[in-house]
């Protein structure tokens, strides 16, 4: 079941523990001056996942060093259990009353486990083996009148499928090919975001 948006989903027990609660400000294609802070996920070609977190950090009792130490401790704790450096913290900074954090995960499974969310990337056959319901109709990004079903997906071995409950903007390293009806795609075809408020997972096929 999809969880309500909060920074706790991105950094468990960290920002939420510092009493920060926000709503999502991500807007596809919005790079204008003065835009509100936003959090974005990027899927990289090598299979790793990077997240840029930007959340309001305004009240005087929020402590930047406490935030830093909490994030580093959580990442280190996860890595000890995982047995390797599956998560790296690349940036922690508070500027202009906004907390900016960049974290990188070795793969989608690490992202999902650390953030307690659904974030699967793999083949359609692997998704089916994992128990995801892929018996759905997906529309082509290039032509919404063109659709595919489960048998088509299973035969498309050169495509990967992203299945997630995320409400954040997601940046792909390649263009999305087919999407579920609750996904919006930017003109470039590489930026996606949920376009409804349902509890349904979103599905994106890309190469």
Secondary structure, 3 states (H helix, E strand, C coil): CCCCCCHHHCCCCCCHHHCCCCCCCCCCCCCCCCCCCCCEEEECCCCCEEEEEEEECCCCCCCHHHHHHHHHHHHHHHHHHHCCCCEEEEEEEEECCEEEEEEEECCHHHHHHHHCCCEEEECHHHHHHCCCCCCCCEEECCCCCCEECHHHHHHCCCCEEEEECCCCEEECCCCEEEECCCEEECCCCCEEEECCCCCCCEEEEEC
